[in-house]
Amino acid sequence: PLAAPGDYTVSLATRVNGVLTDTGQQSPIKVKVLRQNSLATADTSEVVAFGTRLDNLLREGNGADAAMDTLLSELSAIKQTLLRSSADTTLRAQARALELEVKELQLALSGDGVRDFAGDPGPVSVARRMNVAQMGTSFSTYGPTPTHERSLEIAEQNFAVIKTTLQRIFETDLPALRGAMDDNSDKRVSMAA
């Protein structure tokens, strides 16, 4: 996000093989407003706070999306393993139920590209709400409008539900499914078979 006007100190660091090392070099800088807007604007601290909230949600959303992709890959492998085994069929049903739940979470987070292509947006996704907030405020010092604020607020609320559900799946449901598979390990074939 943009920085509020004021005095700051910047420092230089290098990243080699993923390790961040401070070089010890620092320099003071002064951030100023580029131009005075002709329309009334929000306080710069409000603009920065909104941008920070939006950036945090974007990062969390990207992380959740990647986690869901990983989860779907694992669930697919689990289902394939269970198909080649004589393990209880309820395990495959549990894996499928988790898979469907994750796909619903993906729709809530990212929307449905096929529906969008057909001109039927369907339910408004978290990503779409973030996009409204981002497109209207990026590189702007005017600040968010009530529409941008409300869009981000709804996105944060909806994402909180997605995040809580994902945590439950990763911390409870998936370990329980893995444990049940281990309990049936004598009936399971290897994933490499």
Secondary structure, DSSP 8 states (H G I E B T S, - for coil): ----SEEEEEEEEEEETTEEEEEEEEEEEEE--SS--SS----HHHHHHHHHHHHHHHHHHHHHHHHHHHHHHHHHHHHHHHHTS-S-HHHHHHHHHHHHHHHHHHHHHH--HHHHHTT---S--HHHHHHHHHHHHTT-SS---HHHHHHHHHHHHHHHHHHHHHHHIIIIIHHHHHHHHHHTGGG---TT-
